[in-house]
Amino acid sequence: MSDLIRIAVVGHTNTGKTSLLRTLTRDTRFGEVSGRPGTTRHVEVARLQADGRVLLELYDTPGIEDAIDLLSLFDQQSAVSQSAQGSREDGPTRVRRFLESVDARQRFEQEAKVLRQLSHSDAALYVIDARDPVLAKHRDELEILSMCGVPLLPLLNFVSAGQTNEQQWREVLAGLGLHAIVRFDTVAPPKDGERILYTKLATLLDAHRKTIETLIRSHERDARQRHETAMQLIAVLLLECAAMKLRVSREPQAIERGVQTLNDKVRKREQACVAQLLSLYRFYPDDIETDTLPLVDGRWQEDIFDPYTLQNMGIKLGGGAAAGAAAGLGIDLMVGGMTLGAAALTGAMLGGGLQTLRHYGGDLLGKLTGERALRIDDGIIAALATRQLDLVAALERRGHAAQQKLARAQLDSLQSSGEASVFTVGDLPPPLRMARSHVDWGQDDALMFDDAAKQQAAASLAELLERLLEQRYNTPAQEH
């Protein structure tokens, strides 16, 4: 336990203390976040581990509500003590005297909880809402906190907001001798934000530097593993969908059933991948806007086979669209329970989600067997890849304290390459072209790691997806 570091998270009410702990612990359910002041009424602890050991305890404390009157009480108590003893008390002694008083159990109960925890901590993060102006109560608050004799590291929160008072805060903090300051944003954490925070904390706690460095390395390793796992999940999804093939008779009814069967399989597998990605990054389906990305009642609201979805991605389907129209499929495309367009038109677009395979013996084999082989169109594969990478990019930039749901506009704003689709339709990567000849990879009971060829293809595709993600968002892979 000698390596354990205790950090109190302190500050005025409603500055984002609980939000900070949610982001640092990657736990959207930690504590209660609200716009109402004084939401946190008790001290709560969050523990951060590395290599199976708890290295850091973060204590979420109530907000200080009445710093001006509390400082006045400190001065009164100090004056009485100085008159009786003839000497001025130091800060920790003044704090202990206050904590033993009746006022600490009554009028200033919340403030007492903060100071009691701070007195038993190795350091404190003083959370500031950078949008707030510096007021007299903030100065008094800092003076009271400094009496505990514990190192304070000011953290400027919500720095990504359009307008802040950051410079004013910096000047005041410097005047109080607080020059080590962290810029952070619990809603949209900056790149390397956690590393910078913990590195500056290490400068205040030199005796614990090795412990903090261990924590930093552990968190970076975890982030890298999450990223690699996400790329692997997407790669397997794409391989399995590319491998799907269904042989049906040439009769329109059989083709219709085949189209529905394959489309349902794609939807089901994409839904499963999305659920895994959200869980991997410790988010929930209700963290995403329901009319753009998330699952609603177990299915995507924005259907992958919706022509408008593909059009927005700039994806054109292959010859399967014409084949679907020629077959005269009378199918209405259902998205969230609503019919889009007339049956003939929708049937043509739905057919565009699938394209006719070349049979092994060409037209001759088709005539002999009287069957048609259906598979997922290249455009659908490209759309799947694009949607999943967009989701990963958004999740890796989203703080766990974010209150607004992730929306399509936020994803679009992340894109910097100008390309709507990550793949060029008609020119799928080699691992996906290989999957076309491995029908067993797309079966419902397909096992990933029992097939060496599929495992190798997934690893190769995952590496490619990582490069595409970097190009799409100009994000170096090592910073994930």
N, C-alpha and C positions, 0 to 999 in steps of 0.2 A: 504493500500500500504506500510505500515511500515515494513511488513514482506518480501517485495520483495528484492531479492538479484540480483545485476547486476555483471556479470562476463565477463570480456573481454578475448577473446581467441587470444593470440598474438604470434609472433615468426617470424622467417625468412621465406622467400618465400618457398613454396613447402615442408613444413614439415608435412602436414596433418591436418591443423587446420579445414578446412571444413569437412574433413573425420571424425574428432573427433565429430563434431556437428551432423553429420549424424548418427553416432553410438549412441550417447547419446539421440538423439531425436527419434531414430528408424525410420528415414526418409531417404530413399535412394535417394530422389529427392531434398534434401536440397542443395542449392548452386550449384556450379560447381566444379567437381574434375577433374584435368588434370595433366599430367606430365610436362606441360609447367609452367615455373615460372610466378608468378604474375597473376594467373588466377582470384583470388578474387580482385576486384578493388574498391569495396564499402563495407561499414559496413552493415552486415545483422544480424538480430536478430532471435533467436529461443527461444521459451518460454516453460518451463516445469511446469506442473500443478500437484496439489495434492488436492483431495477433491473439485474439481471445481475451485480452486484458482491458479493463476499464482504465483509460489514461486520463480522461478529462471529464469532470462533472460541471455542467452548466446549470446555474440556479436562476430560474426566472422569478423575479421579485415583483411585488406590487409597485405601482407608480407612486412617486412622491407627490403628494397633493397639496401640502401646505408648508412649503419650505420657508417662507418669510416668517411666519409665526413660530415655526420650530427653531429657527436660528435665534429669534428673540428670546425663546425659552432657554436655549443654550447659554446665551449671554447673561441672562438673569441668574441661572444656576452657577455660572462661573464667577459672577460678581460676589455672590454669597460665599462661595468657597474661598475666594481670594481674600475677602474681608476677614474670614475666620482663620485662615492659615497664613495669610500674608504672602502667598506665592501664587502665580498663575499656573493653572493646570495645562498639561499638554492635550492634544486632540483625542487620543485613545481614552484617556482618563475621563474627559468630558462626555464621550460617547457612553462609556460604562456607567457613569453617574446617571445619565438620562435613561438608559435601559433599565435601571433599577428603580426608577421613579414611577409614581402612579400615572403620570401623563403618558408613559410608554404603554400602559395597559388600557388607556381610555382614549383620550382625544387624539393622540398620535400613534395609535396602534399600528396602522399600515406603515408609517415611516419607521417605526421600531423594528418591524419585520425585516425591512430593507437593511437597516444598520446592523442588526444582529447577524444576518447572513453575511454581510460584507466583512464584518469583524472576524468571521471564521473562514474567510476565503483568502486565496493567494493573490488574487488580482480581481479587477472588475472591468467589464465592458460598459462604458457609459454611452447609452444609445440616445442619439439626437435625431429628431426629425428635421432634416436640413431645410425643409420648407418653412419651419417656424422662425419667427424673429427672435432675437436674443432679448429676454426680458429680465427684470430684477429677480424674479423667482428662480430663474435658471442659475444666475450667479450665486444666490444663496444656497441653492441645491448643491452646486459644486463645492462650495465652502464646507458644507456639512459633510459631504461624502469624503472629502480630503482629510477630515479629522480622524477617520478610521486608520490612517497610516498605511493604507493598502494601495498599490499602484493602480492608477486609472488609465484606461486606454479609450479615448473618445472614439465613437463610431458614428460617422455621418450616414444616416439611413435615408433612403428614398432620393438618392442623388441623381437618379435618372429622370426625375420629374422635370417638367418644363422650366420651372422657375424655383430657385432655391436661394437661401441666405448663407450659402457655404462660406463665402469670404468673410462675412461678418462673424460667423461662428469661429473660423480659424483665428481671427484677430483676438477675439475674447479668450479663447483657449490658450493661445500663445501668451497672453498677458497673465494667465494663471499658471504658467510654466508647463502647460501640456502641449508639447510639440509633436509627439508621436500620435498621429491621427490616421484612422482608417476610413476610406471611402467605400461604401458598400451599398447594396440595394437588395433588400430581401425579396422583392418581387421579381427582379431581373438581375441576378448576381453577375458581376463583371467576370471576364476571363481571369482565371487565377485569383479570384477574389478571396477564396478561403486561404490559399497559400499566403497571400499578403497579410491577411488578418492574423494568422497563426505565427508568421515570421515576426511581425511587430510585437506580438504578445511575448515571443521568446526574448526580445530585447529587454522587456521589463522583468522577465523571470529567467535570468541567465542560469540560475541553478537548475532549472527545468528544461533547458534548451534541448538536450538529447531526447527527452520525452516528447516534446512538441515536434521535433523533427521526425521522430518515429510516427507520430500521428499524421503528419503531412504526407509522408511516403505511403502510409497505409491508405489514406483517402485517395491519393492519386492512382494507386494500384487498383483500388476498387472502381474508380471512374473508368479506368482503361478497360477493365474486365467487363463492366456494364456495356461499354461501347462495342467491344468485340462480340459480346453475346447478342447485342441488338443486330449487328450486321449478319451474324450467323442465322438468327431467326428469320430475317428477311430473305436471305439467300435460300434457305430451305423452302420457304413459301413459294418463291419464284420457280425453283426447280420442280417442285411438286405440281404446280399449275402448268408449267410448260410441258411436263411429261404426261399430263392427262390426255387420254384418247379414248374415244368410245365408238365402236362399230355399230351401226344401225342399218336397217333396211332403207331402201330409197323412198319408201312411202312417206308422204308429208306428216302423217300422224306419228310415225316412228321418229322422224327427224325432230319434230316438235318435242317429243318426250326426251330425246337425247339432249337437245339444247337446254331444256329445263334442268335436266339432271346435272350436266356439267356446270351450268351457271350457278346452281345451288351449291355445288361442291366448292367452287371458287369463293363464293360469298362466305361459306362456312369457314374455309381455311384462312381467309383474310381476317375475319372476325376473331378467330383464335389467335392469330399473330398480333393483332392490335391489343387484345387482352393481355398477352404475354409481355408486350412492350410497356404497357401502362404499369403492370405489376413490377417489371424489372426496374423501372425508374421511380417506383413507389408513388404512382398517381392512380387516380380512379376515373372511371368512365364519365362521371359527372364533372370532371375538371375541364371538359372540352365542350365547346358549343355544339348543341345537338343538331343544328341545321347545316353543319359543315363537315365535321369529322367523326363524331363519336358513335358509339353503339347506342341504339335506342331499342329497348326491349330485345336485346340480343342480336340486333342487326344494324348494319350501316344505314344511316339516314340518307347519305349521298351515295347512291348505288354505283358500283363500279361499271355496270352495264348501261347506266343512264347516258344517252348520247350527249347531253349537256355537260356531264362530268368530263367526258373525253374531249369534247370541243374546247372546254376551258383549259385543258392541258395541251391543246394543239396537236392532238393525236388523231390520225386518220386510220381507219380500219382497213384490213386487206380485202382480198377477193371474197371473203366469207359473207360480206354484206350483200353483194350481188347474188350470191348463192342462196342466201336466206330469202331475198325478195323473189327469186325465181321459184323457190319452193312454195311460195304463197302461204307462209306461216301466219295464222291468225291468232297471234299471241299479244296480249296487252302487257307492257312492261310495268310491273308493280314496284313502286318506290315508297316505302313507308305507308303502304295501304292505299296509295292514290294512283290512278291510271294516267299515264302520260301518252297522249296522242292516240290516233286511230290504230286499229289492229293491224292493218296492212303495213303502215309505215313503221310502227313499233316492231312488228315481226321482222321487217327488213333490218332494222338497227340491231335487234337482238341477235339475228343471224350473223350480224357483223362482229359479234363477240366471239364467234367461232369461225374457223376457216377449214375448208376441205383439205384433207391430207392427200398427198400423192400415194396411191396404193403401191405395194411392193411390185406388182406386175403392171402398173399403170392402168389404163382403161380396160385392158383385157381382163385383169384380175377382178376389177369392179364388175364387169359384165358376168363373169363366171360366178361370183359369190352373190351378186345382187345386193351388196352392202355399200354403205358410205361410211368413211371414217371422219369423225369430228374431233377437233382439238381447239384449244384456246388460242385466240388470235394474238399475234405479236403486239398489237396495240393495247390489248388488255394487260399483257405482261408488263409492258412499259408503264401503263397507268398504275399498276400495283406497286411497282418499284418506286415510282415517283411519290405516291401517297405515303408509303412506309418511311422513306427517307425524310420527307417533309415532317412527318410526325416525330421521328427521332431527333431531328434538328431542333424542333420546337421544345421537346421535353428536356433536352440538354441545356436549354437556355432559360428554362422556367424555374423560378424559385418556388419552394414548397409553401411559401406564405402568400402566393398570388391568390387574390380573391376573385378577379375577373376570369371568366372561362376563356380558354384558348380558342381563338376564332381563326377562320380562314385568312382574314386580312393580315393577322400577325405572321402566318406562315409565308404569305406572299411577300411581306416586307423583308423577310430574311433572305430571299433569293437575290443573288447578285450577278448570276451568270447570264440572265435573260432567257434561259432555256426552260420551256415549260415541262419537258419530259427529259428524264435522265438517260433514256435509251433512244437511239435512232430506230424508229419502227422499220422493220425489214432487215435490220442488221443487229440481231440480238448477239450478246457476248457468247463466246464458244461454250461455256458451261451450260447455258440455256439451250443452245443448239444441240448439244450432246444429250440433254434431257429429253429432247423430242424423240429420240430413239430408245429411251428407257421407259417404257410404259409402266413398268413395275414401280418406278419412283413416285408415280402419282396415285397409286392405289390407296384406299382408305387405311389399310393396315400396314402401309410401308414403314419400315424401320430405318431410321437415319444411320445409326452407327453400326448396323450389321452389313452395310454395303460399302466397301472400301471406295469404289468408284464414285458413289454419291457423296461420300464424305469428302473426298478430294475435290470434287466439283463444287461443293458447298464452300469449302475453304478458299478456293480460287475466286469464286464469285463474291464472297464476303470481302476479300481484299479489294476487288474492283469496286464494290459498293462504297467502301470507305474512301477510296480516291474520288469517286463521283460526288460523294457528300462533301468532301473538302473543296472540290472545284465549284460545286453549286453554291456553297455558302462562304467560300474563302476562309475556311476554318482548318488550320493545321491539325493533322490527326493527333499529334502528341498533346494537344491542349484539351482534349475531350475529358 
